[in-house]
């Protein structure tokens, strides 16, 4: 059996892809869903003139909205039906998960299994609708204010009906994206929400790379700078791949059991703990928390007089929390570190793992089963999470500082976009390999049954 398993692992390549019909259907479904997502990003809100809107957006280019625009695949720039993307849902999930950790009633739902998870997901959707309505209202008001201040009428018929229609359209677009993401997760390959965010980032990358080489052609960017940036990107991709695959393996030993030959043999295995257990969640959560108030203040600031107290506060807030500013990068780093520890605590429960080991007779050599094992697991997990948090912070914040200092906006979201693209790509490839492996196991079982019948 071991030789068969090794043979499967060695032959796990794309040559077997043509035989895996279910896998091909899943991949084609995922591709089709992402194409629908891209088509929707070009459908403007009712009552908005896209050509004039492009001129208005050019006036705010380089600010915090560029990050939002990158995550939404350019939908915000075109003010499409899915301009807000899935960010309201991510922000709502942060609030619900924090509430579940603090509130006993919501915490009890997490322990109810699938039923509790569905209820928490339902609460998250209600929160996403509320946040989309709030952000949509300020975006609609900001569009009207931009039109009035610049003299360019991006909104065809300003007024209450336009605002209500914009809010309803944005809610519908965000809810459709959530449904599309769930369909990708269940009927396609990979995590649907992460793939949608990655697709938006990848759609913007050709334009940013084209701008870089256009700068080299015009002379505004030197050839050495272009080569250095490309080399840095390659090094970062390799570093991210290495850190995402890095694990801390804990030796697990089981009691001696009698074998077929009558000898006593102790079974051993390993418990892998990823250095970055939280994945891409911390930078996405930190970005969404910063984008929520800043999007509202940047749009609301156009409808408030700068000479007023409220206008002065909004202007100061947008200045200090602008993309690349020290306060923005500090809050971004703090948010990443916090969510690294928070989400790791959500997805990995040392007490539950220790109980499962004790129930199956497993133990860590030198550590007593039960409470001592849980304490040791928490100790090891905390130490490796420090490394993981430092790694994500460096990957996400250092490029932000570099771009702010040099003015070379290769990727407006900095290392965050690169981290998301690489991480989601690695996870998707891993799932494809798992489906291929399952398909090959199925073929082996069918062949074994066929041989048994022939005999």
C-alpha positions as CSV (number, residue, x, y, z in Angstrom):
1,X,0.0,0.0,0.0
2,X,2.9,2.3,0.8
3,X,4.4,1.8,-2.6
4,X,1.1,2.5,-4.3
5,X,0.8,5.7,-2.3
6,X,4.3,6.8,-3.3
7,X,3.5,6.0,-6.9
8,X,0.5,8.2,-6.8
9,X,2.4,11.0,-5.2
10,X,5.1,10.8,-7.8
11,X,2.7,10.7,-10.7
12,X,0.6,13.6,-9.4
13,X,0.9,16.0,-12.3
14,X,-1.2,17.6,-15.0
15,X,-1.0,14.6,-17.2
16,X,-3.7,13.0,-15.1
17,X,-5.9,16.1,-15.5
18,X,-7.6,14.9,-18.7
19,X,-9.0,11.9,-16.9
20,X,-10.4,13.9,-13.9
21,X,-13.8,14.9,-15.4
22,X,-15.2,16.3,-12.1
23,X,-12.1,18.4,-11.5
24,X,-12.3,19.9,-15.0
25,X,-15.9,20.8,-14.4
26,X,-15.0,22.4,-11.1
27,X,-12.3,24.5,-12.8
28,X,-14.4,25.5,-15.7
29,X,-17.2,26.6,-13.2
30,X,-14.7,28.7,-11.3
31,X,-13.4,30.3,-14.4
32,X,-16.9,31.1,-15.6
33,X,-17.9,32.6,-12.2
34,X,-14.8,34.8,-12.2
35,X,-15.7,35.9,-15.8
36,X,-19.2,36.9,-14.6
37,X,-17.5,38.9,-11.7
38,X,-15.3,40.7,-14.2
39,X,-18.3,41.5,-16.5
40,X,-20.2,43.0,-13.5
41,X,-17.3,45.3,-12.7
42,X,-18.1,47.1,-16.0
43,X,-21.8,47.6,-15.3
44,X,-22.3,51.2,-13.9
45,X,-24.8,52.2,-11.2
46,X,-28.1,53.5,-12.6
47,X,-28.0,57.2,-13.2
48,X,-24.2,57.5,-13.4
49,X,-22.2,58.8,-16.4
50,X,-19.1,56.5,-16.6
51,X,-17.1,58.9,-18.8
52,X,-17.5,61.9,-16.5
53,X,-17.0,59.6,-13.5
54,X,-13.6,58.6,-14.8
55,X,-12.5,62.3,-14.9
56,X,-13.7,62.8,-11.3
57,X,-11.9,59.7,-10.1
58,X,-8.7,60.9,-11.6
59,X,-8.8,63.9,-9.3
60,X,-8.6,61.6,-6.2
61,X,-6.0,59.2,-7.7
62,X,-3.2,58.1,-5.3
63,X,-5.4,58.2,-2.2
64,X,-7.0,55.6,0.0
65,X,-9.6,54.9,-2.7
66,X,-6.9,53.3,-4.9
67,X,-6.5,50.5,-2.4
68,X,-10.3,49.9,-2.4
69,X,-10.3,50.1,-6.2
70,X,-7.5,47.5,-6.4
71,X,-9.3,45.0,-4.2
72,X,-12.5,45.5,-6.2
73,X,-10.8,45.0,-9.6
74,X,-11.4,48.6,-10.7
75,X,-15.1,48.5,-9.9
76,X,-14.9,51.6,-7.7
77,X,-13.2,53.6,-10.4
78,X,-16.1,52.7,-12.8
79,X,-18.7,52.9,-9.9
80,X,-20.2,49.6,-11.0
81,X,-22.8,47.5,-9.2
82,X,-20.1,45.7,-7.3
83,X,-18.1,48.8,-6.4
84,X,-17.8,47.8,-2.8
85,X,-16.9,44.2,-3.6
86,X,-16.9,41.8,-0.7
87,X,-15.3,44.2,1.8
88,X,-18.5,44.9,3.7
89,X,-18.9,41.1,4.3
90,X,-15.3,40.8,5.5
91,X,-15.8,43.8,7.9
92,X,-19.1,42.3,9.2
93,X,-17.4,38.9,9.7
94,X,-14.7,40.6,11.8
95,X,-17.4,42.1,14.1
96,X,-19.3,38.8,14.4
97,X,-16.2,36.8,15.2
98,X,-15.1,39.4,17.8
99,X,-18.6,39.4,19.3
100,X,-18.6,35.5,19.3
101,X,-15.4,35.6,21.3
102,X,-16.8,38.1,23.9
103,X,-20.5,37.4,24.1
104,X,-21.4,34.0,25.8
105,X,-24.6,33.5,23.7
106,X,-22.8,33.9,20.4
107,X,-19.9,31.9,21.7
108,X,-22.3,29.0,22.4
109,X,-23.4,29.1,18.8
110,X,-19.8,28.4,17.6
111,X,-19.9,25.1,19.6
112,X,-23.2,23.9,18.0
113,X,-21.4,22.8,14.9
114,X,-23.0,23.3,11.4
115,X,-26.2,24.8,12.8
116,X,-24.4,27.4,14.9
117,X,-22.1,28.2,11.9
118,X,-25.1,28.9,9.7
119,X,-26.6,31.2,12.3
120,X,-23.4,33.2,12.7
121,X,-23.1,33.4,8.9
122,X,-26.6,34.7,8.7
123,X,-25.8,37.4,11.3
124,X,-22.7,38.2,9.2
125,X,-24.9,38.7,6.1
126,X,-27.2,41.0,8.0
127,X,-24.2,43.1,9.1
128,X,-22.9,43.1,5.5
129,X,-26.2,44.5,4.2
130,X,-26.1,47.2,6.9
131,X,-22.5,48.2,6.2
132,X,-23.2,48.2,2.4
133,X,-26.2,50.5,2.9
134,X,-24.1,52.9,5.0
135,X,-21.1,53.0,2.6
136,X,-23.4,53.1,-0.4
137,X,-25.3,56.2,1.0
138,X,-22.0,58.1,1.6
139,X,-20.7,57.1,-1.9
140,X,-23.9,58.3,-3.6
141,X,-23.8,61.6,-1.6
142,X,-20.1,62.0,-2.4
143,X,-20.7,61.5,-6.1
144,X,-23.3,64.3,-6.0
145,X,-20.9,66.5,-4.0
146,X,-18.0,65.8,-6.5
147,X,-20.3,66.8,-9.4
148,X,-21.3,70.1,-7.7
149,X,-17.8,71.1,-6.7
150,X,-16.1,70.2,-10.0
151,X,-18.8,71.3,-12.4
152,X,-18.8,67.8,-14.0
153,X,-22.2,66.2,-13.7
154,X,-21.4,62.5,-13.1
155,X,-24.9,62.0,-11.7
156,X,-27.6,62.4,-14.3
157,X,-30.5,63.2,-11.9
158,X,-29.2,64.0,-8.4
159,X,-31.6,63.6,-5.5
160,X,-33.1,61.2,-3.1
161,X,-34.2,58.7,-5.7
162,X,-30.6,58.4,-7.0
163,X,-29.3,57.8,-3.5
164,X,-31.9,55.2,-2.7
165,X,-31.4,53.5,-6.1
166,X,-27.6,53.5,-5.7
167,X,-27.8,51.9,-2.2
168,X,-30.2,49.2,-3.4
169,X,-28.0,48.5,-6.4
170,X,-24.8,48.3,-4.3
171,X,-26.5,46.0,-1.8
172,X,-27.7,43.7,-4.6
173,X,-24.2,43.7,-6.2
174,X,-22.5,42.8,-2.9
175,X,-25.0,40.1,-2.0
176,X,-24.6,38.6,-5.5
177,X,-20.9,38.5,-5.1
178,X,-21.3,36.6,-1.7
179,X,-23.6,34.1,-3.4
180,X,-21.2,33.7,-6.3
181,X,-18.3,33.1,-3.8
182,X,-20.3,30.4,-2.0
183,X,-21.0,28.7,-5.4
184,X,-17.3,28.7,-6.2
185,X,-16.5,27.2,-2.8
186,X,-19.1,24.4,-3.1
187,X,-19.0,23.7,-6.9
188,X,-15.7,25.1,-7.9
189,X,-12.1,25.1,-6.7
190,X,-10.7,27.1,-3.8
191,X,-12.3,29.6,-1.4
192,X,-14.8,31.7,-3.4
193,X,-14.4,35.0,-1.5
194,X,-10.6,34.8,-1.6
195,X,-10.6,34.0,-5.3
196,X,-12.9,37.0,-6.1
197,X,-10.5,39.3,-4.2
198,X,-7.5,37.8,-6.0
199,X,-9.2,38.1,-9.4
200,X,-9.8,41.8,-8.7
201,X,-6.1,42.3,-7.9
202,X,-4.8,40.3,-10.8
203,X,-7.1,42.3,-13.2
204,X,-5.4,45.5,-12.1
205,X,-1.8,44.2,-12.2
206,X,-1.3,44.5,-16.0
207,X,-2.2,48.1,-15.9
208,X,0.2,48.8,-13.1
209,X,3.0,46.9,-14.8
210,X,2.3,48.7,-18.0
211,X,2.5,52.0,-16.2
212,X,5.9,51.0,-14.9
213,X,7.4,50.1,-18.3
214,X,5.8,53.2,-19.8
215,X,7.7,55.2,-17.2
216,X,10.8,53.4,-18.3
217,X,10.1,54.3,-21.9
218,X,9.5,57.9,-21.1
219,X,12.5,58.2,-18.9
220,X,10.7,58.9,-15.6
221,X,11.8,55.5,-14.2
222,X,15.3,54.3,-14.7
223,X,16.2,50.9,-16.1
224,X,18.1,49.9,-12.9
225,X,15.0,50.7,-10.9
226,X,12.8,48.5,-13.1
227,X,15.2,45.6,-12.8
228,X,15.5,46.1,-9.0
229,X,11.7,46.1,-8.6
230,X,11.3,43.0,-10.7
231,X,14.0,41.2,-8.7
232,X,12.4,42.3,-5.5
233,X,9.0,41.0,-6.6
234,X,10.5,37.6,-7.5
235,X,12.4,37.5,-4.2
236,X,9.2,38.4,-2.3
237,X,7.2,35.7,-4.1
238,X,9.8,33.0,-3.2
239,X,9.9,34.3,0.4
240,X,6.1,34.1,0.6
241,X,5.9,30.6,-0.8
242,X,8.6,29.4,1.6
243,X,6.9,31.0,4.7
244,X,3.4,29.7,3.7
245,X,4.7,26.2,3.4
246,X,6.8,26.4,6.7
247,X,5.4,24.3,9.6
248,X,6.4,23.4,13.1
249,X,6.0,19.6,13.4
250,X,5.3,18.2,16.9
251,X,6.0,14.6,17.5
252,X,2.9,12.6,18.6
253,X,3.4,9.1,20.0
254,X,0.8,6.5,20.6
255,X,0.9,3.4,22.9
256,X,2.6,0.2,21.8
257,X,0.3,-2.1,19.8
258,X,0.7,-5.7,18.8
259,X,1.5,-6.3,15.2
260,X,0.7,-9.3,13.0
261,X,4.0,-10.9,13.9
262,X,3.2,-10.6,17.6
263,X,5.7,-7.8,18.3
264,X,4.9,-4.6,20.2
265,X,5.4,-1.5,18.1
266,X,4.8,2.2,19.0
267,X,3.1,4.3,16.4
268,X,4.4,7.8,15.7
269,X,3.0,10.7,13.8
270,X,3.5,14.5,13.6
271,X,1.1,17.4,14.3
272,X,2.0,20.2,11.8
273,X,1.5,23.7,13.0
274,X,1.8,26.3,10.2
275,X,3.9,29.4,10.9
276,X,1.2,31.5,9.3
277,X,-1.9,29.8,10.5
278,X,-4.1,32.8,9.8
279,X,-3.2,32.9,6.0
280,X,-4.3,36.1,4.2
281,X,-7.0,37.0,6.6
282,X,-5.0,39.5,8.8
283,X,-4.1,41.9,6.0
284,X,-7.6,41.7,4.5
285,X,-9.2,42.3,7.8
286,X,-6.8,45.2,8.7
287,X,-7.3,46.8,5.3
288,X,-11.1,46.5,5.5
289,X,-11.2,48.1,8.9
290,X,-9.1,51.1,7.6
291,X,-11.1,51.3,4.4
292,X,-14.5,51.5,6.1
293,X,-14.1,54.9,7.9
294,X,-11.7,56.4,5.3
295,X,-14.1,55.7,2.5
296,X,-16.9,57.3,4.4
297,X,-14.9,60.4,5.4
298,X,-13.4,60.9,1.9
299,X,-16.8,60.9,0.2
300,X,-18.5,62.7,3.1
301,X,-15.8,65.4,3.1
302,X,-16.9,66.7,-0.2
303,X,-20.4,67.5,1.2
304,X,-19.1,69.3,4.3
305,X,-17.5,72.8,4.3
306,X,-13.7,72.6,5.0
307,X,-14.0,75.7,7.2
308,X,-16.5,74.0,9.6
309,X,-15.4,72.0,12.6
310,X,-16.6,68.7,11.1
311,X,-15.0,69.5,7.8
312,X,-11.6,70.3,9.5
313,X,-11.7,67.0,11.4
314,X,-12.5,65.0,8.2
315,X,-9.7,66.8,6.2
316,X,-7.2,66.1,9.0
317,X,-8.3,62.5,9.3
318,X,-7.8,61.9,5.6
319,X,-4.4,63.6,5.7
320,X,-3.0,61.7,8.6
321,X,-4.5,58.3,7.5
322,X,-3.6,58.7,3.8
323,X,-2.0,55.9,2.0
324,X,1.7,55.7,2.9
325,X,1.5,58.0,5.8
326,X,3.2,56.9,9.1
327,X,0.0,56.8,11.1
328,X,-1.7,54.7,8.4
329,X,1.2,52.2,8.3
330,X,1.3,52.0,12.1
331,X,-2.4,51.2,12.4
332,X,-2.1,48.8,9.5
333,X,0.8,47.0,11.2
334,X,-1.0,46.9,14.5
335,X,-4.1,45.5,12.8
336,X,-2.2,42.8,11.0
337,X,-0.5,41.7,14.2
338,X,-3.7,41.7,16.2
339,X,-5.6,39.7,13.6
340,X,-2.8,37.2,13.3
341,X,-3.2,36.2,16.9
342,X,-7.0,36.6,16.9
343,X,-7.7,34.5,13.9
344,X,-5.1,31.9,14.9
345,X,-7.0,31.5,18.2
346,X,-10.3,31.2,16.2
347,X,-9.1,28.4,13.9
348,X,-6.9,26.4,16.3
349,X,-8.1,25.4,19.8
350,X,-5.3,23.9,21.9
351,X,-7.7,22.4,24.4
352,X,-9.8,20.7,21.8
353,X,-6.7,19.3,20.1
354,X,-5.3,18.1,23.4
355,X,-8.6,16.4,24.2
356,X,-8.6,14.7,20.8
357,X,-5.1,13.4,21.3
358,X,-6.0,12.1,24.8
359,X,-9.1,10.4,23.5
360,X,-7.1,8.6,20.8
361,X,-4.3,7.7,23.2
362,X,-1.7,10.0,21.7
363,X,0.7,12.2,23.6
364,X,3.6,14.5,23.1
365,X,6.8,12.9,24.6
366,X,7.7,14.5,27.9
367,X,4.3,16.3,28.2
368,X,1.4,14.8,30.2
369,X,-1.9,14.4,28.3
370,X,-4.8,16.8,29.0
371,X,-4.3,20.3,30.4
372,X,-0.5,20.2,30.2
373,X,-0.6,19.3,26.5
374,X,-3.0,22.2,25.9
375,X,-0.7,24.6,27.7
376,X,2.3,23.3,25.7
377,X,0.4,23.6,22.4
378,X,-0.7,27.2,23.2
379,X,3.0,28.0,24.2
380,X,4.3,26.6,20.9
381,X,1.5,28.2,18.8
382,X,2.1,31.6,20.4
383,X,5.8,31.5,19.6
384,X,5.4,30.5,16.0
385,X,2.6,33.1,15.6
386,X,5.0,35.8,16.6
387,X,7.2,34.8,13.6
388,X,4.2,34.5,11.3
389,X,2.9,38.0,12.4
390,X,6.3,39.5,11.8
391,X,6.5,37.9,8.4
392,X,3.1,39.2,7.2
393,X,3.8,42.7,8.7
394,X,7.1,42.9,6.8
395,X,5.6,41.7,3.5
396,X,2.7,44.1,3.7
397,X,4.1,47.2,5.4
398,X,7.7,47.5,4.0
399,X,6.4,47.8,0.3
400,X,3.9,50.4,1.5
401,X,6.8,52.5,2.9
402,X,8.9,51.9,-0.2
403,X,6.1,53.0,-2.6
404,X,5.4,56.0,-0.5
405,X,9.0,57.1,-0.4
406,X,9.8,56.5,-4.1
407,X,6.4,57.3,-5.6
408,X,6.5,54.2,-7.7
409,X,3.0,52.8,-7.3
410,X,3.6,49.4,-9.0
411,X,0.9,47.9,-6.9
412,X,-1.3,50.4,-5.0
413,X,-2.0,47.8,-2.3
414,X,1.7,47.0,-1.9
415,X,2.7,43.7,-0.5
416,X,-0.8,43.0,0.6
417,X,-1.9,42.3,-3.0
418,X,1.1,40.1,-3.7
419,X,0.5,38.2,-0.5
420,X,-3.1,37.5,-1.4
421,X,-2.3,36.5,-4.9
422,X,0.5,34.1,-4.0
423,X,-1.3,32.6,-1.0
424,X,-4.6,32.0,-2.8
425,X,-2.8,30.6,-5.8
426,X,-0.9,28.1,-3.6
427,X,-4.1,27.1,-1.8
428,X,-5.9,26.6,-5.1
429,X,-3.1,24.5,-6.5
430,X,-3.1,22.4,-3.3
431,X,-6.8,21.8,-3.7
432,X,-6.3,20.8,-7.4
433,X,-3.7,18.3,-6.3
434,X,-6.0,16.9,-3.6
435,X,-8.7,16.4,-6.2
436,X,-6.2,14.6,-8.6
437,X,-5.0,12.4,-5.7
438,X,-8.6,11.5,-4.8
439,X,-9.3,10.7,-8.4
440,X,-6.3,8.4,-8.7
441,X,-7.3,6.7,-5.4
442,X,-10.7,6.1,-6.9
443,X,-9.2,4.5,-10.0
444,X,-7.1,2.2,-7.9
445,X,-10.1,1.1,-5.9
446,X,-12.1,0.5,-9.1
447,X,-9.2,-1.6,-10.6
448,X,-8.8,-3.6,-7.3
449,X,-12.6,-4.4,-7.3
450,X,-12.4,-5.4,-11.0
451,X,-9.5,-7.7,-10.4
452,X,-11.3,-9.3,-7.5
453,X,-14.4,-10.0,-9.6
454,X,-12.3,-11.5,-12.4
455,X,-10.7,-13.8,-9.9
